[in-house]
Amino acid sequence: MEQLPFEDEEFDVIWSEGAIYNIGFEKGILDWKRYLKPDGLLVASEITWLTNSRPSELQDHWSSEYPEIDTASAKIKVLEDRGYIPIGYFVLPEHCWLDNYYDPMRKNFDAFLSRNGDREEARAIVEAERHEIELYEKHKTYFSYGVYIARKSNV
């Protein structure tokens, strides 16, 4: 993701569902901007706080896992400060997390462990994912994925 094989101003739209997380929101929007044509659109989902305060166990978890987690207003400011014009934002609903992400992952834990010889490293990955799922089920009113839509500024 950090060395994409594309030409400058090659795309009208860059669509990133959850992937920007791998290199960080700010780095991603900066790196990918050059691939957008003038007035091109960036659509990126990003883990986002839904409230200004949250339980410490949740804050501690996400601060450790992904220090760039922040509120939508902060993410929008990053977009504005980095040469984008925000044109939309919405929060993914709960069923996207449960039905489309966590439940399928949970159903595949045993197969994952089996494929990996039930090694300690594989068990640690599954345990970390189980912990994240538990945190989501307990504290889902505090965080979600926000979907940010922004146009590349030509100024």
Backbone bond lengths (Angstrom), bond angles and torsions (degrees), N, CA, C in turn:
res aa  C-N    CA-C-N  psi(-1)  N-CA   C-N-CA  omega(-1)  CA-C   N-CA-C  phi
1 M - - - 1.451 - - 1.522 111.88 -
2 E 1.296 116.50 -18.85 1.456 118.77 -178.10 1.530 112.52 -91.84
3 Q 1.319 117.60 -9.07 1.466 121.15 179.51 1.523 108.88 -136.27
4 L 1.310 115.72 66.56 1.458 120.70 -177.37 1.528 110.56 -73.97
5 P 1.334 116.66 142.92 1.471 121.01 -173.60 1.536 113.46 -90.11
6 F 1.316 118.37 42.67 1.455 120.90 -175.37 1.520 111.03 -111.58
7 E 1.304 115.01 158.17 1.463 122.32 177.51 1.527 109.82 -83.20
8 D 1.297 116.67 155.25 1.464 121.27 173.07 1.527 109.39 -59.51
9 E 1.321 115.19 141.41 1.468 123.66 178.16 1.528 112.80 52.49
10 E 1.327 116.36 40.57 1.465 121.51 -179.21 1.531 113.48 -85.39
11 F 1.350 117.27 -25.56 1.459 119.21 -170.05 1.525 113.33 -118.87
12 D 1.325 114.17 145.95 1.464 121.30 171.18 1.526 110.27 -80.01
13 V 1.334 116.43 -32.60 1.466 122.46 -176.46 1.523 109.27 -141.57
14 I 1.312 115.43 137.59 1.468 121.56 166.55 1.518 105.52 -115.62
15 W 1.324 115.69 125.06 1.466 122.44 -177.23 1.521 107.49 -118.27
16 S 1.314 116.99 119.19 1.460 121.50 -176.56 1.525 109.88 -130.13
17 E 1.317 116.29 107.34 1.470 120.92 178.32 1.519 109.09 -99.72
18 G 1.325 116.26 99.52 1.453 121.61 176.36 1.516 115.07 78.97
19 A 1.317 118.32 -13.28 1.464 120.61 -173.72 1.519 113.60 -77.25
20 I 1.304 118.55 -29.68 1.469 121.01 -177.38 1.533 110.33 -61.12
21 Y 1.318 115.69 -24.91 1.462 123.42 176.94 1.532 111.26 -52.11
22 N 1.331 116.48 -34.34 1.466 121.06 -175.85 1.520 113.90 -66.29
23 I 1.330 117.60 -27.16 1.463 119.53 178.83 1.527 112.10 -118.74
24 G 1.318 116.37 -6.12 1.456 121.29 179.73 1.520 111.03 98.74
25 F 1.310 115.80 142.37 1.458 122.51 -175.30 1.528 111.72 -59.46
26 E 1.317 116.50 -53.37 1.465 119.17 -176.03 1.527 111.64 -63.89
27 K 1.317 117.69 -45.60 1.465 120.88 178.33 1.521 110.40 -61.33
28 G 1.320 116.68 -43.04 1.465 120.65 -179.17 1.517 112.63 -61.28
29 I 1.338 116.27 -48.90 1.466 117.17 -177.49 1.527 111.39 -67.65
30 L 1.319 117.02 -31.40 1.469 120.01 176.54 1.535 111.09 -70.48
31 D 1.325 116.56 -48.88 1.464 120.89 -178.15 1.528 112.04 -64.00
32 W 1.315 116.89 -40.81 1.455 120.91 -173.22 1.516 113.65 -81.30
33 K 1.313 117.17 -16.46 1.468 120.57 -177.04 1.525 111.74 -56.42
34 R 1.305 117.19 -38.49 1.469 120.03 -177.17 1.527 112.57 -65.81
35 Y 1.324 117.58 -22.29 1.467 120.80 -179.63 1.531 112.57 -79.83
36 L 1.328 116.03 -14.40 1.465 119.85 -178.71 1.520 111.24 -85.98
37 K 1.330 114.90 138.28 1.454 120.94 172.28 1.527 108.53 -66.65
38 P 1.333 118.57 163.71 1.469 119.95 173.65 1.535 109.42 -53.55
39 D 1.305 116.64 134.79 1.462 124.03 -176.65 1.534 113.70 66.97
40 G 1.331 117.29 13.09 1.457 120.75 177.97 1.515 111.65 -66.21
41 L 1.320 115.46 157.91 1.464 121.56 -177.28 1.522 112.20 -105.63
42 L 1.311 114.41 140.67 1.455 122.28 170.87 1.521 107.07 -113.21
43 V 1.332 116.29 127.20 1.459 121.99 174.02 1.522 105.80 -122.74
44 A 1.324 116.19 116.81 1.465 119.76 -175.76 1.517 110.12 -139.81
45 S 1.333 115.78 130.68 1.457 118.95 172.67 1.518 108.22 -93.06
46 E 1.333 114.72 145.81 1.460 120.87 -172.59 1.523 109.37 -151.10
47 I 1.323 116.64 136.15 1.457 120.82 176.60 1.530 108.33 -57.43
48 T 1.340 116.08 130.92 1.458 120.81 -169.14 1.523 110.43 -142.25
49 W 1.326 115.44 135.60 1.468 119.77 171.33 1.526 108.42 -71.37
50 L 1.316 116.49 137.07 1.463 121.61 177.63 1.519 112.29 -95.99
51 T 1.318 116.37 -10.39 1.460 121.86 -178.30 1.528 108.79 -135.97
52 N 1.323 115.67 163.15 1.466 119.72 178.49 1.522 113.00 -83.99
53 S 1.319 117.54 -15.76 1.458 120.83 176.02 1.523 108.12 -132.88
54 R 1.334 115.19 155.03 1.459 119.82 -175.84 1.519 109.42 -158.29
55 P 1.336 118.05 162.35 1.467 120.56 178.33 1.535 111.26 -59.45
56 S 1.316 115.79 143.67 1.464 120.39 -175.95 1.523 112.57 -60.64
57 E 1.340 118.64 -36.59 1.468 118.94 -179.47 1.530 110.85 -63.42
58 L 1.310 116.83 -34.16 1.457 121.12 178.14 1.526 110.84 -74.11
59 Q 1.321 115.63 -46.03 1.473 120.66 177.49 1.524 110.20 -57.89
60 D 1.322 117.34 -46.45 1.467 121.60 -178.88 1.528 111.22 -62.16
61 H 1.315 116.09 -43.42 1.469 120.04 -179.22 1.522 110.89 -59.81
62 W 1.327 116.61 -53.53 1.464 119.27 -174.93 1.522 112.25 -73.83
63 S 1.307 118.08 -30.28 1.462 119.59 175.67 1.526 110.70 -63.44
64 S 1.325 115.90 -32.94 1.460 121.41 177.41 1.527 111.57 -78.71
65 E 1.325 117.23 -43.95 1.464 121.77 -175.70 1.524 113.25 -75.46
66 Y 1.328 116.67 -38.43 1.463 120.79 -174.90 1.522 109.06 -153.56
67 P 1.318 116.95 85.33 1.464 120.92 -175.68 1.533 114.47 -58.02
68 E 1.335 118.53 -18.44 1.469 120.82 179.77 1.520 113.21 -79.39
69 I 1.322 118.87 -3.61 1.463 119.14 177.99 1.527 108.09 -56.88
70 D 1.327 115.98 137.60 1.458 120.22 -179.00 1.523 108.65 -160.56
71 T 1.309 115.76 -179.83 1.463 121.75 178.47 1.529 109.81 -77.77
72 A 1.324 115.25 163.68 1.463 120.19 178.85 1.520 111.29 -60.84
73 S 1.322 116.58 -40.71 1.467 118.45 -179.10 1.524 111.10 -61.56
74 A 1.319 117.66 -37.74 1.462 120.83 178.35 1.527 110.90 -68.61
75 K 1.321 117.58 -40.59 1.472 121.28 178.86 1.530 110.27 -65.45
76 I 1.318 116.54 -40.71 1.463 120.41 178.62 1.525 110.16 -63.91
77 K 1.321 116.82 -38.75 1.468 120.06 176.88 1.523 110.88 -63.29
78 V 1.325 117.74 -39.56 1.464 120.90 176.51 1.528 109.44 -59.76
79 L 1.324 116.80 -44.43 1.467 120.03 177.77 1.530 110.51 -59.41
80 E 1.318 116.47 -47.74 1.468 120.83 -179.13 1.528 111.18 -61.93
81 D 1.313 116.62 -43.00 1.465 121.19 -178.32 1.526 112.85 -69.77
82 R 1.322 117.26 -18.70 1.463 121.16 -176.25 1.531 112.78 -108.59
83 G 1.335 116.36 20.17 1.460 119.55 171.42 1.514 116.44 89.35
84 Y 1.306 116.54 27.84 1.465 120.98 175.77 1.522 109.49 -119.56
85 I 1.313 115.65 154.42 1.454 122.44 173.85 1.522 106.97 -109.93
86 P 1.313 118.41 107.21 1.468 120.27 179.80 1.530 110.30 -63.39
87 I 1.325 116.12 132.93 1.469 119.46 178.50 1.519 112.60 -124.62
88 G 1.331 117.71 -6.25 1.453 119.04 177.85 1.515 112.18 -172.08
89 Y 1.325 114.02 156.50 1.464 121.31 178.06 1.527 107.27 -157.92
90 F 1.319 116.45 138.16 1.465 120.21 170.66 1.522 108.48 -151.11
91 V 1.322 114.68 161.16 1.467 122.05 -179.27 1.522 108.71 -101.00
92 L 1.331 116.17 134.25 1.459 119.58 175.35 1.522 109.50 -66.49
93 P 1.323 117.39 136.14 1.466 119.72 179.43 1.533 112.13 -72.77
94 E 1.309 114.32 162.96 1.468 122.10 -176.10 1.530 112.63 -53.06
95 H 1.336 117.74 -40.84 1.471 118.26 -176.22 1.531 112.25 -63.08
96 C 1.322 117.48 -25.34 1.470 119.18 176.65 1.523 110.35 -64.21
97 W 1.317 115.90 -40.27 1.464 120.32 178.42 1.523 110.49 -69.34
98 L 1.324 116.30 -51.63 1.461 119.59 -172.86 1.526 112.28 -76.50
99 D 1.324 117.61 -58.50 1.465 121.06 -173.51 1.527 112.83 -69.61
100 N 1.318 116.52 -35.41 1.459 119.56 -171.48 1.526 114.62 -104.30
101 Y 1.318 117.62 -10.15 1.467 119.00 -177.19 1.525 112.00 -129.15
102 Y 1.326 116.72 -67.22 1.460 119.37 -173.25 1.526 113.41 -68.66
103 D 1.340 119.19 -44.82 1.461 119.84 -178.37 1.534 112.42 -62.67
104 P 1.337 119.11 -47.12 1.474 117.65 176.60 1.531 112.58 -61.44
105 M 1.327 116.66 -37.79 1.464 119.43 178.08 1.529 109.84 -62.67
106 R 1.316 115.37 -47.18 1.470 120.77 -178.20 1.534 110.61 -59.32
107 K 1.326 116.64 -40.20 1.473 120.91 -178.91 1.522 112.15 -66.76
108 N 1.311 117.48 -20.34 1.464 120.84 -177.05 1.528 113.86 -101.33
109 F 1.317 118.13 2.67 1.461 120.15 -179.47 1.525 112.45 -57.51
110 D 1.332 117.40 -47.65 1.471 119.82 -177.75 1.525 111.51 -62.44
111 A 1.324 117.01 -42.90 1.466 120.56 179.08 1.527 110.49 -64.86
112 F 1.312 117.19 -39.50 1.467 121.70 177.84 1.528 110.12 -61.54
113 L 1.324 115.73 -46.84 1.475 119.53 179.04 1.520 111.15 -62.09
114 S 1.324 116.70 -41.23 1.463 121.03 179.51 1.530 111.27 -64.03
115 R 1.331 116.81 -45.27 1.468 121.22 179.22 1.525 111.67 -61.62
116 N 1.305 116.29 -27.68 1.465 120.91 -176.66 1.520 112.70 -105.63
117 G 1.320 115.86 22.50 1.455 121.00 173.58 1.515 114.04 62.68
118 D 1.331 116.51 23.56 1.465 122.27 -179.91 1.539 111.27 51.59
119 R 1.329 115.13 33.01 1.467 120.46 179.90 1.530 110.96 -68.06
120 E 1.299 114.29 157.89 1.468 121.37 -178.83 1.528 111.77 -56.52
121 E 1.340 117.36 -40.70 1.459 120.93 -179.61 1.519 111.21 -62.58
122 A 1.339 116.14 -41.42 1.469 121.17 179.27 1.528 110.25 -66.81
123 R 1.314 116.86 -41.72 1.472 120.00 178.11 1.526 110.79 -63.38
124 A 1.332 117.65 -36.97 1.468 121.21 178.74 1.536 110.45 -64.73
125 I 1.327 117.48 -39.98 1.468 121.02 177.89 1.520 110.02 -63.06
126 V 1.323 116.83 -47.11 1.463 120.72 -179.78 1.524 110.42 -62.56
127 E 1.305 117.12 -42.43 1.467 120.41 179.65 1.526 111.09 -63.22
128 A 1.318 117.45 -40.93 1.468 120.85 178.05 1.532 110.49 -63.78
129 E 1.314 116.98 -41.42 1.474 120.15 178.68 1.530 110.91 -67.57
130 R 1.317 117.23 -40.33 1.474 119.99 176.71 1.531 110.56 -60.23
131 H 1.322 115.84 -41.68 1.464 120.35 179.13 1.526 110.42 -62.26
132 E 1.325 116.85 -44.42 1.466 120.04 178.52 1.526 111.02 -62.27
133 I 1.319 117.39 -41.44 1.470 120.92 178.50 1.523 110.21 -61.96
134 E 1.316 116.81 -44.53 1.474 120.77 177.98 1.520 111.09 -60.05
135 L 1.321 116.69 -42.71 1.464 120.29 178.11 1.518 110.81 -62.66
136 Y 1.328 117.16 -41.33 1.464 119.29 179.04 1.530 110.42 -64.00
137 E 1.317 116.33 -47.83 1.471 119.15 -178.25 1.532 111.38 -61.55
138 K 1.295 117.61 -34.10 1.467 122.46 -179.21 1.531 112.65 -80.93
139 H 1.347 117.29 -34.17 1.471 121.05 -170.15 1.530 113.73 -127.46
140 K 1.323 118.59 30.03 1.471 120.82 -173.51 1.521 114.47 -64.61
141 T 1.311 118.43 -13.59 1.462 119.45 177.76 1.526 112.24 -78.53
142 Y 1.329 117.63 -6.62 1.464 121.71 -176.10 1.531 114.68 -101.93
143 F 1.332 117.51 -20.16 1.467 119.26 -177.86 1.515 111.23 -152.02
144 S 1.309 114.44 157.47 1.457 122.25 176.10 1.520 107.94 -164.18
145 Y 1.306 115.73 -173.14 1.455 119.10 168.26 1.511 107.15 -92.95
146 G 1.326 114.50 129.25 1.452 120.82 170.66 1.514 107.52 -96.51
147 V 1.316 115.95 142.76 1.460 120.75 176.02 1.522 106.85 -107.66
148 Y 1.320 115.10 121.32 1.458 122.85 -175.82 1.525 109.10 -108.77
149 I 1.312 115.69 130.58 1.460 122.02 178.72 1.526 106.91 -120.62
150 A 1.325 115.77 123.81 1.450 119.80 -175.96 1.529 110.37 -144.08
151 R 1.298 115.05 147.86 1.469 122.03 177.88 1.529 108.86 -101.11
152 K 1.315 115.78 139.01 1.464 121.18 176.17 1.530 108.04 -65.94
153 S 1.306 115.94 125.12 1.464 121.53 178.65 1.523 108.91 -78.79
154 N 1.293 116.08 143.00 1.459 120.10 179.85 1.516 112.18 -101.74
155 V 1.327 116.40 12.73 1.457 120.25 177.60 1.501 110.65 -106.59
